[in-house]
């Protein structure tokens, strides 16, 4: 078997492996959730901002079941402002969260 044939066989193997593992990996990373901001709270630590109920979130242990903004993101202030506006205008939002930490990856207003 020549070098090119081995390289092509390895590419085919990687592609097949990627296709088989992709459905198993994608739900664990992040997912979109839609709704209205009915609750917006700043945690006792003064830096955690929680919103939207979710049964299995534990990003802020005193208030389990709420999604959290990620304070380390460069867009933290803009995301908080968007949540305030969505709450004030009763606008729907879509939130992309990391399923492992329940922290925001991205969000946008609907409409």
C-alpha positions in Angstrom: 0.0 0.0 0.0 1.4 3.4 -1.0 1.7 6.5 1.1 -1.2 8.2 -0.7 -3.4 5.1 -0.2 -2.6 5.0 3.5 -3.4 8.7 3.8 -6.7 8.3 2.0 -7.6 5.3 4.2 -6.8 7.3 7.3 -8.9 10.2 6.2 -11.8 7.8 5.5 -11.4 6.3 9.0 -11.4 9.7 10.6 -14.5 10.9 8.7 -16.4 7.7 9.6 -15.4 8.0 13.3 -16.4 11.7 13.3 -19.8 10.9 11.8 -20.4 8.1 14.4 -19.4 10.2 17.4 -21.0 13.6 16.3 -24.6 12.7 17.5 -23.4 11.5 20.8 -21.2 14.6 21.5 -23.4 17.5 20.3 -26.2 17.3 22.9 -23.7 17.4 25.7 -22.0 20.6 24.7 -24.7 23.2 24.3 -28.4 23.6 23.4 -30.9 26.4 22.7 -33.7 27.2 25.1 -36.5 29.7 24.4 -38.8 31.7 26.7 -39.6 34.9 28.4 -37.4 36.4 31.2 -39.8 36.0 34.1 -37.1 36.2 36.8 -33.9 38.1 36.8 -31.8 38.0 39.9 -28.3 38.9 41.1 -26.9 36.4 43.5 -25.8 36.9 47.0 -22.2 36.9 45.8 -22.9 40.1 43.9 -21.8 38.8 40.6 -24.0 35.9 39.6 -26.9 36.8 37.4 -29.6 34.1 37.0 -32.7 33.9 34.8 -35.0 31.4 33.1 -36.0 28.3 35.0 -34.3 25.0 34.1 -34.8 21.9 36.3 -31.3 20.6 36.2 -29.1 23.7 36.4 -26.8 24.1 39.3 -24.6 27.1 38.2 -25.6 29.0 41.4 -26.2 26.6 44.3 -28.4 28.8 46.5 -30.9 29.1 43.7 -30.9 25.8 41.8 -32.7 25.4 38.6 -31.7 28.8 37.0 -29.4 29.5 34.1 -26.5 31.9 34.7 -24.7 34.6 32.7 -21.0 33.9 32.4 -19.2 36.9 34.0 -15.9 36.0 32.2 -17.4 36.6 28.7 -16.4 39.9 27.0 -20.1 40.5 26.2 -21.4 40.1 29.8 -22.6 43.7 30.1 -24.4 43.6 26.8 -26.0 40.3 27.6 -27.2 41.6 31.0 -28.6 44.7 29.2 -30.4 42.5 26.7 -32.0 40.4 29.6 -33.2 43.6 31.3 -34.7 44.9 28.1 -36.4 41.5 27.3 -37.8 41.5 30.9 -39.1 45.1 30.6 -40.7 44.5 27.2 -41.9 40.9 27.7 -39.9 39.9 24.6 -39.1 36.2 24.0 -35.4 35.3 24.0 -33.4 32.3 22.8 -30.5 31.3 24.9 -27.7 28.9 24.0 -26.2 27.4 27.1 -23.4 25.1 28.0 -25.4 22.0 29.2 -22.7 21.1 31.7 -22.5 24.4 33.5 -25.9 26.1 32.5 -23.9 29.2 31.6 -24.8 31.4 28.6 -22.9 30.7 25.3 -25.1 33.1 23.2 -28.5 34.7 23.4 -30.8 36.9 21.2 -34.2 38.5 21.3 -36.9 37.0 19.2 -38.9 39.4 17.0 
